[in-house]
């Protein structure tokens, strides 16, 4: 008997739709590169559950960054990122 409610699901995915390892998925909308923790949802490939049009959404572009600090010393890091599709 199940006593818990299932996790909520939306068109953007749910906690159980998180990818467990880096992968390249082959879809009807082309290859999709996903990484551990990526949340799979309808908008990953197309414009939602009621659309057959490919999604214009793209992963963010993030610059590499390297820092060094002594052991046990916290260092704030400002990581730059931008919206590859220009929509956000």
GUSEVO-452724 format. One record per residue: residue in three letters; x, y, z of N, C-alpha, C in turn. Coordinates in pm, 1 decimal. Example, Ala and Ser with C-alpha at 12.3 -4.5 7.8 and 13.67 -1.06 7.14 Angstrom:
2
<'ala',<1319.0,-569.0,780.0>,<1230.0,-450.0,780.0>,<1320.0,-330.0,780.0>>
<'ser',<1285.0,-225.0,708.0>,<1367.0,-106.0,714.0>,<1290.0,3.0,787.0>>
! end
This chain:
88
<'unk',<84.3,-118.1,0.0>,<0.0,0.0,0.0>,<88.4,123.9,0.0>>
<'unk',<59.6,216.2,-90.4>,<135.9,340.2,-99.7>,<72.5,443.7,-9.0>>
<'unk',<151.9,501.2,79.7>,<97.4,599.4,172.8>,<142.4,741.2,139.0>>
<'unk',<239.8,752.8,48.8>,<288.2,885.3,10.2>,<227.5,926.5,-122.3>>
<'unk',<209.3,1055.0,-140.2>,<166.0,1106.5,-269.7>,<285.9,1104.8,-363.6>>
<'unk',<264.6,1075.4,-492.7>,<377.0,1079.6,-585.9>,<427.0,1222.4,-601.3>>
<'unk',<554.0,1241.1,-641.1>,<603.5,1377.2,-659.5>,<523.5,1447.6,-768.6>>
<'unk',<510.6,1577.0,-755.2>,<433.8,1651.7,-855.1>,<508.2,1651.4,-987.8>>
<'unk',<433.9,1654.5,-1095.4>,<492.4,1656.5,-1229.3>,<435.8,1775.1,-1303.3>>
<'unk',<520.4,1841.9,-1377.8>,<475.6,1949.3,-1464.9>,<535.7,1922.9,-1601.7>>
<'unk',<499.6,2003.9,-1699.6>,<553.9,1988.7,-1834.4>,<705.1,2007.6,-1835.7>>
<'unk',<758.1,2072.5,-1732.4>,<902.6,2095.2,-1723.3>,<973.2,1978.2,-1656.6>>
<'unk',<900.1,1875.0,-1615.6>,<960.4,1757.8,-1553.3>,<930.2,1751.5,-1405.3>>
<'unk',<988.9,1654.4,-1340.6>,<969.6,1634.3,-1197.8>,<1100.8,1586.4,-1138.1>>
<'unk',<1105.3,1579.1,-1007.5>,<1227.7,1533.8,-940.8>,<1272.3,1397.1,-992.4>>
<'unk',<1179.6,1309.4,-1022.0>,<1213.7,1175.9,-1071.0>,<1258.4,1176.1,-1216.9>>
<'unk',<1251.2,1289.9,-1284.3>,<1294.7,1296.9,-1424.0>,<1437.2,1349.3,-1436.5>>
<'unk',<1510.2,1355.0,-1326.2>,<1648.8,1401.1,-1330.8>,<1740.3,1290.6,-1383.0>>
<'unk',<1829.6,1327.3,-1473.4>,<1922.9,1232.4,-1534.4>,<2027.4,1191.7,-1431.2>>
<'unk',<2062.2,1064.5,-1428.6>,<2155.4,1011.0,-1329.3>,<2300.9,1009.4,-1376.2>>
<'unk',<2325.9,1032.3,-1505.7>,<2462.7,1033.5,-1558.6>,<2465.0,1112.7,-1688.3>>
<'unk',<2581.0,1164.4,-1726.1>,<2595.4,1234.9,-1853.3>,<2557.5,1140.3,-1966.9>>
<'unk',<2478.3,1190.9,-2061.6>,<2433.0,1106.9,-2173.2>,<2407.0,1193.2,-2296.5>>
<'unk',<2405.1,1127.7,-2411.8>,<2357.5,1189.0,-2535.4>,<2235.1,1108.2,-2576.3>>
<'unk',<2120.4,1172.7,-2580.3>,<1995.3,1106.0,-2613.8>,<1961.2,1132.1,-2760.0>>
<'unk',<1921.9,1027.8,-2831.0>,<1878.8,1041.4,-2969.9>,<1727.2,1055.2,-2969.6>>
<'unk',<1676.2,1167.1,-3023.1>,<1532.0,1192.6,-3023.6>,<1485.9,1225.2,-3164.7>>
<'unk',<1354.1,1233.0,-3183.0>,<1298.4,1275.9,-3311.8>,<1336.4,1419.9,-3343.0>>
<'unk',<1382.2,1492.8,-3241.9>,<1420.4,1632.7,-3257.8>,<1571.7,1649.4,-3261.5>>
<'unk',<1645.0,1540.1,-3282.7>,<1791.0,1544.7,-3289.4>,<1855.7,1496.2,-3160.9>>
<'unk',<1987.2,1498.8,-3158.6>,<2063.0,1457.0,-3040.6>,<2051.0,1561.7,-2931.7>>
<'unk',<2031.1,1517.1,-2810.1>,<2021.5,1606.1,-2694.1>,<2127.8,1565.2,-2593.0>>
<'unk',<2214.6,1658.0,-2557.1>,<2318.4,1632.3,-2458.2>,<2263.0,1670.0,-2321.3>>
<'unk',<2265.2,1574.8,-2229.8>,<2217.5,1599.7,-2093.4>,<2327.3,1560.0,-1995.7>>
<'unk',<2321.3,1611.1,-1877.1>,<2423.3,1587.2,-1776.7>,<2356.1,1543.1,-1647.9>>
<'unk',<2436.2,1487.2,-1557.9>,<2383.4,1440.9,-1429.7>,<2309.9,1555.7,-1360.6>>
<'unk',<2185.5,1531.0,-1322.3>,<2104.5,1632.8,-1256.3>,<2013.4,1709.3,-1350.6>>
<'unk',<2034.1,1697.0,-1482.5>,<1948.2,1764.5,-1580.7>,<1805.7,1715.2,-1563.1>>
<'unk',<1709.4,1806.3,-1565.7>,<1568.7,1769.7,-1548.7>,<1502.0,1759.9,-1685.5>>
<'unk',<1463.9,1638.7,-1723.5>,<1400.5,1613.3,-1852.5>,<1253.8,1652.1,-1844.9>>
<'unk',<1207.0,1722.2,-1945.6>,<1066.9,1761.0,-1952.9>,<1024.9,1779.0,-2097.4>>
<'unk',<899.9,1811.4,-2119.4>,<846.1,1827.2,-2254.6>,<920.9,1932.6,-2336.2>>
<'unk',<964.4,2040.0,-2269.8>,<1027.2,2150.9,-2340.5>,<1171.6,2123.2,-2380.1>>
<'unk',<1227.2,2009.3,-2337.9>,<1363.0,1974.2,-2376.6>,<1371.3,1955.7,-2528.1>>
<'unk',<1268.8,1894.1,-2586.4>,<1270.1,1864.7,-2730.0>,<1173.3,1950.3,-2810.9>>
<'unk',<1056.6,1974.3,-2755.2>,<954.8,2048.5,-2830.8>,<885.7,2149.4,-2740.2>>
<'unk',<799.5,2231.3,-2798.4>,<735.9,2340.4,-2724.5>,<619.7,2293.2,-2637.4>>
<'unk',<644.4,2197.0,-2552.6>,<544.0,2151.5,-2457.8>,<468.6,2028.7,-2505.3>>
<'unk',<380.5,1977.5,-2420.2>,<311.9,1851.4,-2447.9>,<211.6,1858.0,-2562.9>>
<'unk',<169.7,1976.4,-2600.5>,<69.9,1990.0,-2706.4>,<128.6,2044.9,-2835.8>>
<'unk',<259.1,2034.5,-2852.4>,<324.8,2089.6,-2970.6>,<413.2,1985.6,-3037.3>>
<'unk',<418.9,1991.2,-3168.4>,<511.7,1907.3,-3244.6>,<626.9,1990.3,-3298.9>>
<'unk',<632.3,2119.9,-3264.2>,<739.3,2208.2,-3309.2>,<860.6,2194.1,-3218.5>>
<'unk',<978.9,2190.3,-3279.5>,<1102.6,2179.1,-3201.7>,<1117.6,2299.3,-3108.6>>
<'unk',<1171.8,2275.0,-2991.5>,<1194.8,2381.5,-2894.6>,<1315.7,2464.8,-2935.2>>
<'unk',<1304.5,2597.5,-2924.0>,<1420.1,2682.5,-2952.2>,<1514.1,2693.7,-2831.2>>
<'unk',<1474.3,2634.5,-2717.5>,<1555.2,2644.0,-2595.8>,<1689.5,2574.2,-2613.4>>
<'unk',<1795.5,2637.0,-2564.3>,<1930.3,2581.8,-2570.3>,<1990.7,2585.1,-2430.5>>
<'unk',<2086.5,2495.8,-2402.9>,<2152.7,2500.0,-2272.2>,<2228.8,2631.2,-2255.0>>
<'unk',<2250.5,2675.5,-2132.6>,<2327.2,2797.5,-2109.3>,<2473.5,2779.0,-2150.2>>
<'unk',<2537.5,2889.5,-2178.8>,<2680.7,2888.9,-2209.7>,<2752.7,2937.9,-2084.7>>
<'unk',<2844.3,2856.8,-2033.5>,<2916.1,2889.5,-1910.4>,<3065.4,2885.8,-1938.4>>
<'unk',<3135.4,2987.8,-1893.2>,<3279.8,2995.0,-1912.7>,<3352.4,2908.7,-1811.3>>
<'unk',<3464.4,2848.9,-1854.2>,<3549.6,2776.2,-1760.2>,<3614.9,2874.2,-1665.4>>
<'unk',<3643.2,2828.5,-1545.3>,<3704.4,2913.8,-1445.3>,<3788.1,2827.7,-1353.2>>
<'unk',<3905.9,2874.8,-1318.2>,<3991.5,2802.8,-1223.6>,<4031.5,2897.5,-1111.5>>
<'unk',<4029.0,2848.9,-989.4>,<4072.2,2926.8,-873.6>,<4157.6,2837.1,-784.7>>
<'unk',<4236.4,2897.4,-699.6>,<4318.5,2821.7,-605.1>,<4310.8,2888.5,-468.7>>
<'unk',<4308.9,2807.8,-365.6>,<4304.5,2859.1,-229.6>,<4369.3,2756.1,-136.6>>
<'unk',<4404.2,2798.8,-19.8>,<4462.3,2707.6,77.6>,<4355.1,2611.9,129.3>>
<'unk',<4396.6,2495.2,172.4>,<4304.5,2396.6,227.0>,<4226.6,2456.0,344.0>>
<'unk',<4093.6,2438.8,339.7>,<4008.4,2486.1,447.7>,<3971.0,2633.4,438.4>>
<'unk',<4016.3,2702.8,335.2>,<3984.7,2844.0,319.5>,<3882.5,2859.4,206.9>>
<'unk',<3764.0,2910.8,240.8>,<3658.5,2930.6,141.7>,<3695.2,3045.1,48.2>>
<'unk',<3653.7,3033.6,-75.4>,<3682.3,3136.2,-174.1>,<3556.5,3159.9,-256.3>>
<'unk',<3502.3,3282.6,-257.8>,<3384.7,3307.8,-340.7>,<3423.9,3302.8,-488.5>>
<'unk',<3337.3,3245.4,-569.3>,<3363.6,3232.0,-711.7>,<3243.8,3286.8,-788.4>>
<'unk',<3269.0,3382.2,-876.2>,<3163.4,3436.9,-962.1>,<3176.2,3370.2,-1098.2>>
<'unk',<3084.5,3280.3,-1127.4>,<3086.5,3205.8,-1252.1>,<2994.8,3274.4,-1352.0>>
<'unk',<3047.8,3309.8,-1468.2>,<2969.2,3379.0,-1570.0>,<2893.5,3282.0,-1658.9>>
<'unk',<2769.5,3313.2,-1690.0>,<2688.3,3230.5,-1778.4>,<2594.7,3320.3,-1858.4>>
<'unk',<2552.8,3272.5,-1974.6>,<2459.3,3349.3,-2056.2>,<2360.5,3254.5,-2123.8>>
<'unk',<2249.7,3308.5,-2166.8>,<2146.1,3232.4,-2234.7>,<2184.0,3219.0,-2382.3>>
<'unk',<2213.5,3096.7,-2425.0>,<2258.2,3072.8,-2561.8>,<2152.8,3113.7,-2664.3>>
<'unk',<2025.2,3106.3,-2626.3>,<1918.0,3141.7,-2716.9>,<1872.7,3285.6,-2704.8>>
<'unk',<1924.5,3357.1,-2606.1>,<1888.5,3496.4,-2587.2>,<1748.1,3519.2,-2535.6>>
<'unk',<1685.7,3416.0,-2475.5>,<1547.6,3433.4,-2430.5>,<1535.1,3459.6,-2281.0>>
<'unk',<1645.1,3470.9,-2211.1>,<1630.1,3489.4,-2067.4>,<1732.8,3571.6,-2012.6>>
! end
